[in-house]
């Protein structure tokens, strides 16, 4: 039995190697069509790969597809990050957290995370200036509800910012991009990891001290609220030491929410 298992494993490995060149030559457009997606354009990109807008035959609607770069997926360290993200987005269900329809794996080389598409990001909306106070109140309430739900599941986002919040066609907001998110119980080292976007990070994270992931998320959400009602970040400083000072004077506007 052992010899049979060994032969079977060797045969599988050889077959994979023989098929590999053919897989690499498959056109991405053909792959997407085969999977039932008609790509309409690029929404965004990053070190992980690219996010594309596509029409889904299966779901009969437009979707956003986060397409992981195969080289990124192949890296052992990044593979663990990817699996953590997939595990989280597959579990969470909340009206103000972007919904993931499915995760598609292609020959262990490509991973597609298919999620609901949105009108734009909050970051894009705020490029024209602050939003009305009643809109800021409603959106902030929705974000607090979503974050509270995540924290009840012991999930921390770790990269809350305006660009990671989507604005839907019916003028609601949803948290997205869980690439840095973790389940606290699974990753106890979380409270000493430096990650996120500088201007949204809490002072203790910037100082690279141990921190409470949930409280750090709340700080970041507070920065989001500040940007919504003022149209500007609390600081334009590029120096981490200055940003890490909790007594940093912020340019405050007369805003009533």
NORLIN-V678347 format. One record per helix or strand. SS is the DSSP state (h for helix, s for strand). FROM is the first residue (numbers start at 1). TO is the last residue. If there is no record, write none. Layout:
SS_FROM_TO, SS_FROM_TO
//
This chain:
h_2_25, h_28_34, s_37_46, s_49_56, s_61_68, h_70_74, h_76_91, s_97_97, s_100_106, s_110_116, s_120_121, h_122_128, h_133_152, s_155_156, h_162_164, s_165_167, s_173_175, s_182_183, h_188_192, h_198_200, h_203_206, h_213_230, h_240_243
//
